[in-house]
Amino acid sequence: EKWRTLLYVMAVMHSVVQERRKFGPIGWNIPYGFTPEDLAVCRQQLMLFVNQYDEVPYKVLNFLGANINYGGRVTDADDRGTIATIIEDFYTPEIHNHDYKFSPSGVYFAPKFTNKEGYMEYIRSLPINQEPEIFGLHANANLTCAINECMSILATANTMQGSGGGSDGGKSPEQILGEMSAKFLSDILPPFDTEAAVAKYPVDYNESMNTVLNQEMLRFNKLVLRVRSSLADIGKAVKGLVVMDANLDDVATGILRNTRPAFWMKVSYPSLKPLSGYVADLVARLTFFKNWQDNGHPPTYWISGFYFTQSFLTGQLQNYAR
């Protein structure tokens, strides 16, 4: 009886740690690749303990599951605490108590000792669409999961669309690339003159925001140089003046599909905007720092416009402390 109950509970626990991945960072900070082999190892260990011990060593099962069989894959500190808590909820003597439930609603629990068909019948009676409660999550976690699935479907559909011009006289991909690259290139400001900025805003013990401004300009210059050079090369590649390499192809695909090129994002601040919104946001950020450089410290700061927001917060704390 203990063997069958524990085996069922072990299978449920394996399903929980697997399915939490679909909730993104709410489920696991890192999407770990738990496999059926993890469950097989736990099953073999369980059989050994049930056959050789009078009492099931639940503490040992918890330790092996949370630190070796499953926990051995977990690298994030918060995730290690999460998986230990999950396994502790399942590997407990309370599972043999018929009043012990795995979820607040009481839908999920270990059924009474029965044969294989009895367990299968109970499994078939469970909801087809699992509620987040069985995963230890709030009901709103379903919203995040649905959004992720929808965005994944839209991204897949976006990659399947054709890139050729329409038969009714629509613009060709080359025309679109030429026009959009020229437009973006004209909108995005050139790199900042960091030497002039350092001269105007030198390191000052009483004004840490000078250092923040200079560091932000250096970070944005790295991004702007890559963005502007790739846009200029796109315009040349359309005319056949340069060869289209993998990085330029990534940028060209992003322009045609209105998605952020990975080539840019490697040196960019975090953003989830489409390409058109990303460029408009970048222009607004550059304008903010350009006005700061030309007209002095602003009366208010656009905190989300910083490349590295922590530097701004640190600078303000230093100013206040000094």
Secondary structure, DSSP 8 states (H G I E B T S, - for coil): -HHHHHHHHHHHHHHHHHHGGGGGGGT-SS-----HHHHHHHHHHHHHHHHH-SS--HHHHHHHIIIIITGGG--SHHHHHHHHHHHHHHSSGGGGSTT-BSSTTS-SB---S--HHHHHHHHHHS-SS--GGGGT--TTHHHHHHHHHHHHHHHHHHHHS--S--TTS---HHHHHHHHHHHHHHHS-----HHHHHHHS--BTTBTHHHHHHHHHHHHHHHHHHHHHHHHHHHHHHTTSS---HHHHHHHHHHHHT---HHHHTTS------HHHHHHHHHHHHHHHHHHHHH-S-SS--GGG-SSHHHHHHHHHHHHH-
